[in-house]
Amino acid sequence: MIYLRNSFFLALLATLSYFFLDIPITTSIAPHSKEFYPFSKGCTLLIFPPLYLALPLIGYLISRFKKSRWTFHFFVIFTAQCLSVAFVRVFKVLIGRARPDIFLKKGIFGFYGFEWNHHFHSFPSGHTMAAFTLATSLSLLFPKGRYLFFTGATLLSLSRIFLLGHFLSDVIGAAAIALIIGKGVHHLCNHITWRHVNETA
């Protein structure tokens, strides 16, 4: 329940950011973006979505081969990342939100519906989705580390704003969606496993 409540809160923040913060923050960062680039690029590479697909898949294959108890956990993390990537790919096109670069060059801002053009794929942030989906999965496995996981995801995701790849609301909104995906997959996989165990008992 707490994940749903936090997701709703983040969605509200994303909405407020869209109307009141996105443009001021982006225009303030733009003149200094080159200064932030090396550090921000390094941070954004740490949340590269394909990396977050590959690592749990490798972990799953190794643990399955060794018949480890971690097999199920790696499967849950990998499944959550797959859904996260699929959601991002579909909704970026369907929503068609203009990216900061095209706003800064042409003053184009907002949502334009179905768009294949990369410049209109600002929402949601795929890197942020990957980071927060993983943070959610890990926090459900290791509750004591949840503050560390979400703090790391937040700090790394902010790099997307400093690289002018996304607006603040794209990052916050992506985090809200990731919480639901991470928690939903965790709950569903555990529910299916629980039913299977009880049916075969």
Number of C-alpha atoms within 10 A of each C-alpha: 7 8 16 15 13 15 21 17 15 21 19 16 16 24 17 13 20 17 11 12 15 21 18 10 15 23 14 10 17 16 9 12 16 12 11 13 15 11 12 20 15 12 17 20 13 15 22 15 20 13 13 21 19 13 13 21 19 13 18 23 14 15 18 16 10 11 11 11 10 15 19 16 20 22 20 22 27 24 19 26 30 17 17 25 19 12 17 22 14 11 17 23 20 18 19 23 26 25 23 27 20 14 16 15 8 9 10 16 16 17 17 14 15 16 18 12 11 13 16 26 27 25 25 27 25 29 27 30 32 30 27 31 32 26 27 27 28 18 19 16 14 11 12 10 13 17 12 12 20 20 13 14 24 18 12 21 30 19 25 23 23 24 24 20 18 27 29 25 27 28 27 27 26 29 33 28 23 30 25 21 23 29 19 16 20 21 14 12 16 15 12 11 13 11 12 11 10 9 8 6 6
